[in-house]
Amino acid sequence: MLRWISLAAVALIVLVSAVELVWDLTPLQQLQTVLGQGGSGRREGEAAATTIRIGIASWQMDEFPWEETLRRYEQAHGGKVKILHSVLPEGSLNSVLLLWALQGKTKYDVVVAWADEEIHPFIDYNWHTPDPARRSLIINVRDYLTPEQLAGFVPAFFGGCSRKDPQTGQVNLYELPWMGEVLALNYNKAFFKERGIERPPQTWEEVEAVCQKLKGLSHNGVAVAPLAMVFAQGGFFAQNCYLPLLAAYKGGRGVTDENGRPDVSSPEAVKVFETLKRWHQAGYISPNCMVAESIEQDLRVLRAAMYPHWQSRGLWAVKDHGEAVIGIAPTPGARAAGSLVCTYGCIIPKCSPVIRQAVDFCYETFCTDTYGFQTAVSKGWADPHRPGELKGGGKMPVTREMYRRPDLPAGIRDLGQSLEKGYSYPDPVNWGQCAEILAVEFQKYLSGTTSTATEALGIAQRRIAAEVYGNR
């Protein structure tokens, strides 16, 4: 008898493993499916529940109330939809999604991890190619949303996840936006008040004048820099320093050149390099400017009075010191030029068997506030496992309706106005490489290795053309 039981167990294991290869379900679901239960406990004649599998970046798991939101969605839909969520594996999903497409199956029906600078290389990998096997890996969300639904979003959040399809010329929307960031001027109200500064500067010329008034300030015996800026290598120099000044100096004419590449050749670009070096020489810039990790903390630990960065950095400091001390204002020059915007969204593989349901689920659950997710994005949320602790928050909601709510954090509500002229990274596919070159050539200009801003930007232009675009 024991022998037959063992053989039956082995056969069941083999069968369950085969099901896993085909359906990619959990072992319990596989067993329930093999036994004909479907995992839903439904009565005879009832339809099986639709299962939607989502992958979430590890850093996001603790930032947002995934578990609570997903359970509310399931309850609202009467058990007709089952949501499974798990942490995405580290590394690029480009090759993995291609493999899934060739197999005609996918492990995830929704991926919620990507920001602008991540989704655009993925789009480029899959659409700018003559190989049809590498095209159509992800859906065009515009095909599944109504005009009314699309009109409910803040348009700036589409900029970072839209792309013209080289095969058709149509502008496709590759992500369903659920969270944004906007570049802002985060500042210390107490330091401003101490030096008689009545309001945050609205232009970069006013920033320089405020820096003059703030110079020599100290707090608890520690020197306070007027302005925290990142001059180190990496993306923050180009994002926080170069782009906002360039956009403002160009008066809203954009941050790209005539070829659609990042502008490193205009007179305004030269003015940006010259201005930043002058501020550094004048002692306005934090001495930590070459160490990105230290600059990130300057505003929060009261070592700097102003910090141009995503609004979330200011709201981190608000959590530490309160709205009476930390203020968040639109980027200087944003009235004419707009502010840099970054989008996070959901992508849906085209080989998912539940595309329609996945789109409806993402829109209802993450993009609207039906289950409180957009409120959590902006205001944070109370983790039931950690009573009294407010987690997350400080991000930008994606729908116009949210910005009409008076209960939003003041910084986010006030920054809503700068979204109307929001712009995204120039040529996001190659933005990372361009940003690195810009930082290196600015450092060489700052140290005197390169004598003039014109010479430094000329080198940057040649390097970008050769190293990024292959124009030799």
C-alpha positions as CSV (number, residue, x, y, z in Angstrom):
1,M,0.0,0.0,0.0
2,L,2.8,2.4,0.9
3,R,4.4,1.8,-2.4
4,W,1.3,2.8,-4.3
5,I,0.8,5.9,-2.2
6,S,4.4,6.9,-2.9
7,L,4.0,6.3,-6.7
8,A,0.8,8.4,-6.6
9,A,2.6,11.2,-4.7
10,V,5.4,11.2,-7.3
11,A,2.9,11.3,-10.2
12,L,1.1,14.2,-8.5
13,I,4.3,16.2,-8.1
14,V,5.2,15.6,-11.7
15,L,1.8,16.8,-12.8
16,V,1.9,19.9,-10.6
17,S,5.4,20.7,-12.0
18,A,4.0,20.5,-15.5
19,V,1.2,22.8,-14.6
20,E,3.7,25.3,-13.2
21,L,5.6,25.4,-16.4
22,V,2.4,26.1,-18.4
23,W,0.5,28.4,-16.1
24,D,3.2,29.9,-13.7
25,L,0.8,29.7,-10.8
26,T,1.7,29.1,-7.1
27,P,1.9,25.4,-6.0
28,L,-1.4,25.7,-4.1
29,Q,-3.2,27.1,-7.1
30,Q,-1.6,24.4,-9.3
31,L,-2.9,21.7,-7.0
32,Q,-6.3,23.2,-6.8
33,T,-6.5,23.5,-10.5
34,V,-5.4,19.9,-11.0
35,L,-8.1,18.8,-8.6
36,G,-10.7,20.9,-10.5
37,Q,-11.3,23.3,-7.6
38,G,-9.8,26.4,-9.3
39,G,-8.9,27.8,-6.0
40,S,-12.1,29.9,-5.6
41,G,-14.4,27.7,-3.7
42,R,-17.2,28.6,-6.1
43,R,-20.4,26.7,-6.5
44,E,-21.2,24.6,-9.6
45,G,-21.9,26.8,-12.7
46,E,-20.1,29.8,-11.4
47,A,-17.3,31.3,-13.5
48,A,-13.7,30.9,-12.3
49,A,-12.1,34.0,-10.7
50,T,-9.8,36.0,-12.9
51,T,-6.2,36.0,-11.6
52,I,-4.0,39.1,-12.2
53,R,-0.4,38.8,-11.3
54,I,1.6,42.0,-10.5
55,G,5.3,42.5,-9.9
56,I,6.4,45.3,-7.7
57,A,9.9,46.8,-7.3
58,S,11.4,45.9,-3.9
59,W,11.9,49.6,-2.9
60,Q,8.2,50.3,-3.4
61,M,6.9,47.4,-1.3
62,D,7.3,49.4,2.0
63,E,6.3,52.8,0.5
64,F,2.7,52.1,-0.5
65,P,-0.3,50.1,0.9
66,W,-0.3,47.3,-1.7
67,E,-1.8,44.6,0.4
68,E,-4.6,46.7,1.8
69,T,-5.5,48.2,-1.6
70,L,-5.5,44.9,-3.4
71,R,-7.7,43.3,-0.8
72,R,-10.2,46.2,-1.0
73,Y,-10.3,45.7,-4.8
74,E,-11.0,42.0,-4.5
75,Q,-13.8,42.6,-2.0
76,A,-15.4,45.2,-4.1
77,H,-15.5,42.8,-7.0
78,G,-17.1,40.0,-5.0
79,G,-14.3,37.5,-5.4
80,K,-14.5,37.5,-9.2
81,V,-10.9,38.8,-9.4
82,K,-7.8,37.4,-7.5
83,I,-4.7,39.6,-7.3
84,L,-1.3,38.0,-6.7
85,H,1.6,40.3,-6.0
86,S,5.3,39.7,-5.6
87,V,8.7,41.4,-5.7
88,L,10.3,41.8,-9.1
89,P,13.6,40.1,-9.6
90,E,16.6,42.4,-9.7
91,G,18.0,43.4,-13.2
92,S,16.5,44.3,-16.5
93,L,13.3,42.7,-17.6
94,N,13.9,43.4,-21.3
95,S,15.2,39.9,-22.2
96,V,12.8,38.2,-19.8
97,L,9.7,39.8,-21.3
98,L,11.0,38.9,-24.8
99,L,11.5,35.3,-23.7
100,W,8.0,35.3,-22.2
101,A,6.6,36.7,-25.5
102,L,8.2,34.0,-27.5
103,Q,6.8,31.3,-25.2
104,G,3.4,33.0,-25.3
105,K,3.2,33.4,-21.6
106,T,4.2,35.8,-18.9
107,K,4.9,35.6,-15.2
108,Y,3.4,39.1,-14.6
109,D,0.2,40.6,-16.0
110,V,1.3,44.0,-14.6
111,V,4.7,45.5,-13.8
112,V,4.5,48.6,-11.7
113,A,8.2,49.4,-11.2
114,W,9.3,51.7,-14.0
115,A,10.1,55.5,-14.0
116,D,10.6,57.6,-17.1
117,E,14.4,57.0,-17.5
118,E,13.7,53.2,-17.1
119,I,10.7,52.7,-19.3
120,H,12.1,54.6,-22.3
121,P,15.2,52.4,-22.9
122,F,12.8,49.5,-22.7
123,I,10.5,51.1,-25.2
124,D,13.4,51.8,-27.5
125,Y,14.7,48.3,-27.2
126,N,11.3,46.9,-28.3
127,W,10.1,49.4,-30.9
128,H,13.1,50.8,-32.7
129,T,13.9,47.5,-34.3
130,P,13.2,45.8,-37.6
131,D,12.7,42.5,-35.7
132,P,8.9,42.0,-35.3
133,A,9.5,39.5,-32.5
134,R,10.8,42.3,-30.3
135,R,7.9,44.7,-31.1
136,S,4.6,44.7,-29.4
137,L,5.9,43.3,-26.1
138,I,3.8,45.8,-24.1
139,I,0.4,47.2,-24.8
140,N,-0.5,50.8,-25.9
141,V,-2.7,51.8,-23.0
142,R,-4.5,54.3,-25.2
143,D,-6.2,51.4,-26.9
144,Y,-7.9,50.4,-23.6
145,L,-8.9,53.7,-21.9
146,T,-11.8,55.9,-22.8
147,P,-11.3,59.6,-23.8
148,E,-12.9,60.6,-20.5
149,Q,-10.5,58.5,-18.5
150,L,-7.5,59.9,-20.4
151,A,-8.8,63.4,-19.9
152,G,-8.8,62.9,-16.1
153,F,-5.0,62.6,-15.9
154,V,-2.6,65.6,-15.6
155,P,-1.2,65.7,-19.1
156,A,2.4,66.2,-17.9
157,F,2.5,62.7,-16.5
158,F,2.0,61.3,-20.0
159,G,5.2,62.9,-21.3
160,G,7.5,60.5,-19.6
161,C,5.8,57.4,-20.7
162,S,4.7,58.2,-24.2
163,R,6.6,57.6,-27.4
164,K,6.0,57.9,-31.1
165,D,5.8,54.4,-32.7
166,P,8.4,54.4,-35.5
167,Q,6.3,51.8,-37.3
168,T,3.1,53.8,-37.5
169,G,3.9,57.4,-36.4
170,Q,1.3,57.2,-33.7
171,V,2.1,58.5,-30.2
172,N,1.6,55.5,-27.9
173,L,1.1,55.5,-24.1
174,Y,3.2,52.6,-22.7
175,E,2.4,53.1,-19.1
176,L,-0.6,53.8,-16.9
177,P,0.7,56.6,-14.6
178,W,0.0,56.2,-10.9
179,M,2.6,58.4,-9.3
180,G,4.8,61.4,-10.1
181,E,7.6,63.6,-8.9
182,V,8.1,67.3,-9.8
183,L,11.3,69.3,-9.4
184,A,10.8,72.0,-6.7
185,L,12.7,74.5,-4.6
186,N,12.8,73.0,-1.1
187,Y,13.8,75.7,1.4
188,N,14.0,76.5,5.1
189,K,11.5,79.1,6.2
190,A,13.2,79.7,9.5
191,F,16.5,80.6,7.9
192,F,14.6,82.9,5.4
193,K,12.9,84.7,8.3
194,E,16.2,85.1,10.2
195,R,17.6,87.0,7.2
196,G,14.4,89.0,6.5
197,I,13.5,87.0,3.3
198,E,9.8,87.2,2.9
199,R,9.1,84.7,0.1
200,P,10.9,82.0,-1.8
201,P,12.7,83.2,-5.0
202,Q,10.7,82.9,-8.2
203,T,13.6,83.2,-10.7
204,W,17.3,82.1,-10.6
205,E,18.4,85.7,-10.5
206,E,16.4,86.0,-7.2
207,V,18.0,82.8,-6.0
208,E,21.4,84.5,-6.4
209,A,20.2,87.5,-4.5
210,V,18.8,85.3,-1.7
211,C,22.1,83.4,-1.5
212,Q,23.9,86.7,-0.9
213,K,21.6,87.4,2.1
214,L,22.0,83.9,3.5
215,K,25.8,83.7,3.3
216,G,27.5,83.4,6.6
217,L,24.4,81.9,8.3
218,S,25.0,79.2,11.0
219,H,22.8,77.0,13.1
220,N,23.9,75.6,16.5
221,G,27.4,76.5,15.6
222,V,27.4,74.7,12.2
223,A,27.7,76.7,9.0
224,V,24.6,76.7,6.8
225,A,25.1,76.8,3.0
226,P,22.7,79.0,1.1
227,L,22.2,76.4,-1.6
228,A,22.6,72.6,-1.7
229,M,23.5,71.4,-5.2
230,V,24.9,68.1,-6.5
231,F,28.0,68.6,-8.7
232,A,29.0,65.0,-8.4
233,Q,28.8,62.5,-11.2
234,G,25.5,60.8,-11.7
235,G,22.1,62.1,-12.8
236,F,21.4,64.7,-10.1
237,F,23.8,67.4,-11.5
238,A,22.0,67.4,-14.8
239,Q,18.6,66.9,-13.3
240,N,18.7,69.4,-10.3
241,C,21.2,72.0,-11.6
242,Y,21.6,72.0,-15.3
243,L,18.1,71.4,-16.6
244,P,16.1,73.8,-14.4
245,L,18.4,76.7,-15.1
246,L,18.6,75.9,-18.8
247,A,14.8,75.7,-19.1
248,A,14.3,79.0,-17.2
249,Y,17.0,80.8,-19.2
250,K,15.4,79.6,-22.5
251,G,12.1,81.0,-21.3
252,G,10.0,77.9,-22.1
253,R,11.6,77.1,-25.4
254,G,12.5,73.6,-24.2
255,V,15.7,71.9,-23.2
256,T,16.6,70.1,-26.5
257,D,18.4,71.3,-29.6
258,E,17.2,71.3,-33.1
259,N,17.9,67.5,-33.4
260,G,15.9,66.6,-30.3
261,R,19.0,66.0,-28.2
262,P,19.8,67.6,-24.9
263,D,20.8,71.2,-25.5
264,V,24.5,71.6,-24.7
265,S,25.3,74.2,-27.4
266,S,23.1,77.2,-26.9
267,P,24.1,80.6,-25.3
268,E,21.8,79.7,-22.4
269,A,23.7,76.4,-21.8
270,V,26.9,78.4,-21.5
271,K,25.2,80.8,-19.1
272,V,24.2,77.8,-16.9
273,F,27.8,76.6,-16.6
274,E,29.1,80.1,-15.9
275,T,26.4,80.8,-13.3
276,L,26.9,77.6,-11.4
277,K,30.7,78.2,-11.2
278,R,30.2,81.8,-10.1
279,W,27.9,80.6,-7.3
280,H,30.5,78.0,-6.2
281,Q,33.3,80.5,-6.2
282,A,31.1,83.0,-4.2
283,G,30.6,80.4,-1.5
284,Y,26.9,79.9,-2.0
285,I,27.1,76.2,-2.7
286,S,27.3,73.5,0.0
287,P,30.8,72.2,0.6
288,N,29.3,68.7,0.3
289,C,28.4,69.3,-3.4
290,M,30.8,66.6,-4.6
291,V,29.3,63.9,-2.4
292,A,25.7,63.2,-3.4
293,E,24.8,61.2,-0.3
294,S,25.8,64.1,1.9
295,I,23.9,66.7,-0.2
296,E,20.8,64.6,0.1
297,Q,20.8,65.3,3.9
298,D,21.9,68.9,4.0
299,L,18.3,70.3,4.0
300,R,17.1,67.7,6.5
301,V,19.9,68.2,9.0
302,L,19.7,72.0,8.7
303,R,23.1,72.4,6.8
304,A,21.5,74.2,3.8
305,A,18.8,76.8,3.3
306,M,17.7,75.8,-0.2
307,Y,17.7,72.5,-2.2
308,P,16.3,72.2,-5.8
309,H,15.2,68.5,-6.1
310,W,12.1,66.4,-6.3
311,Q,9.3,67.7,-4.0
312,S,9.6,64.4,-2.0
313,R,13.0,65.6,-0.6
314,G,11.3,68.7,0.9
315,L,8.5,66.6,2.3
316,W,11.0,64.3,3.9
317,A,12.3,67.4,5.7
318,V,8.8,68.5,6.6
319,K,8.3,65.2,8.4
320,D,11.4,66.0,10.5
321,H,10.8,69.7,11.2
322,G,7.2,70.5,10.2
323,E,5.6,72.8,7.7
324,A,6.4,75.9,9.9
325,V,10.2,75.3,9.1
326,I,10.3,73.6,5.7
327,G,8.6,75.1,2.6
328,I,8.2,73.7,-0.9
329,A,7.9,76.1,-3.9
330,P,7.8,75.8,-7.6
331,T,11.1,75.6,-9.4
332,P,12.5,79.1,-10.1
333,G,11.4,80.1,-13.6
334,A,8.6,77.5,-13.7
335,R,6.0,80.1,-14.4
336,A,7.3,80.5,-18.0
337,A,9.4,77.3,-18.5
338,G,7.5,74.7,-16.4
339,S,9.1,72.1,-14.1
340,L,10.8,68.8,-14.7
341,V,8.3,65.9,-14.1
342,C,9.0,62.2,-13.6
343,T,6.3,59.5,-13.9
344,Y,6.0,56.0,-12.4
345,G,3.4,53.7,-14.0
346,C,2.1,50.2,-14.8
347,I,3.1,48.4,-17.9
348,I,1.1,45.3,-19.2
349,P,2.8,42.6,-21.3
350,K,1.0,41.9,-24.5
351,C,1.2,38.2,-24.0
352,S,-0.8,38.5,-20.7
353,P,-4.1,36.4,-21.0
354,V,-6.0,39.1,-19.0
355,I,-5.1,42.4,-20.7
356,R,-8.5,44.0,-20.5
357,Q,-8.9,43.0,-16.9
358,A,-5.4,44.1,-16.0
359,V,-6.0,47.6,-17.5
360,D,-9.3,48.0,-15.7
361,F,-7.7,46.8,-12.5
362,C,-4.7,49.2,-12.7
363,Y,-6.8,52.2,-13.6
364,E,-9.4,51.7,-10.8
365,T,-7.0,50.6,-8.1
366,F,-3.9,52.8,-8.6
367,C,-4.9,55.8,-10.8
368,T,-8.1,56.7,-9.0
369,D,-8.7,57.1,-5.3
370,T,-11.4,54.5,-5.2
371,Y,-9.5,52.5,-2.6
372,G,-7.4,55.3,-1.1
373,F,-4.3,54.6,-3.1
374,Q,-3.8,58.1,-4.5
375,T,-4.4,59.5,-1.0
376,A,-1.6,57.2,0.2
377,V,0.6,58.5,-2.6
378,S,0.3,62.1,-1.5
379,K,-0.4,61.9,2.2
380,G,1.1,58.6,3.4
381,W,-0.7,55.7,5.0
382,A,-1.1,54.0,8.4
383,D,0.5,50.6,8.4
384,P,-1.9,48.3,10.5
385,H,1.2,46.3,11.6
386,R,2.9,49.4,13.0
387,P,0.3,51.4,14.8
388,G,0.9,55.2,15.0
389,E,3.5,55.2,12.2
390,L,2.7,57.1,9.0
391,K,4.5,55.6,6.0
392,G,5.2,56.9,2.5
393,G,3.5,60.0,1.1
394,G,5.1,63.0,-0.4
395,K,4.5,62.0,-4.1
396,M,2.4,63.7,-6.8
397,P,-1.0,62.3,-7.6
398,V,-1.7,61.7,-11.3
399,T,-5.3,63.0,-11.7
400,R,-6.6,66.5,-11.9
401,E,-9.3,65.7,-9.4
402,M,-6.8,65.0,-6.6
403,Y,-5.4,68.6,-6.9
404,R,-8.8,70.1,-6.0
405,R,-8.7,68.5,-2.6
406,P,-7.9,71.0,0.2
407,D,-6.6,68.2,2.5
408,L,-3.5,67.5,0.4
409,P,-0.1,68.5,1.9
410,A,0.4,72.2,1.2
411,G,3.6,71.6,-0.9
412,I,1.9,69.2,-3.2
413,R,-1.2,71.3,-3.6
414,D,0.8,74.4,-4.4
415,L,3.1,72.5,-6.8
416,G,0.1,71.4,-8.9
417,Q,0.3,74.7,-10.8
418,S,3.7,73.9,-12.1
419,L,2.5,70.6,-13.7
420,E,0.5,72.5,-16.4
421,K,3.8,73.3,-18.1
422,G,5.7,70.2,-16.9
423,Y,8.4,68.7,-19.2
424,S,10.2,65.4,-19.1
425,Y,13.9,64.4,-19.6
426,P,15.2,65.3,-23.0
427,D,15.6,62.1,-25.1
428,P,15.1,59.8,-22.0
429,V,16.5,56.8,-23.8
430,N,20.0,58.3,-23.8
431,W,19.6,60.7,-20.9
432,G,21.7,58.8,-18.4
433,Q,24.8,58.8,-20.7
434,C,24.3,62.5,-21.5
435,A,23.9,63.4,-17.9
436,E,27.1,61.6,-16.9
437,I,29.1,63.5,-19.6
438,L,27.6,66.8,-18.6
439,A,28.7,66.2,-14.9
440,V,32.3,65.3,-15.9
441,E,32.8,68.2,-18.2
442,F,31.3,70.6,-15.7
443,Q,33.7,69.3,-13.0
444,K,36.6,69.9,-15.3
445,Y,35.4,73.5,-15.9
446,L,34.9,74.0,-12.2
447,S,38.4,72.9,-11.4
448,G,40.0,75.0,-14.1
449,T,41.1,72.0,-16.2
450,T,38.9,73.4,-18.9
451,S,39.3,77.2,-19.1
452,T,35.8,78.4,-20.3
453,A,32.2,77.3,-20.2
454,T,32.1,77.4,-24.0
455,E,35.1,75.1,-24.3
456,A,33.6,72.7,-21.7
457,L,30.3,72.5,-23.4
458,G,32.0,72.1,-26.8
459,I,33.8,69.0,-25.4
460,A,30.5,67.8,-24.0
461,Q,28.8,68.3,-27.3
462,R,31.4,66.3,-29.2
463,R,31.5,63.5,-26.6
464,I,27.7,63.2,-26.7
465,A,27.6,63.1,-30.5
466,A,30.4,60.4,-30.6
467,E,29.7,58.3,-27.5
468,V,25.9,58.5,-27.3
469,Y,24.8,59.0,-30.9
470,G,27.7,57.5,-32.8
471,N,28.3,60.6,-35.0
472,R,32.0,60.5,-35.5
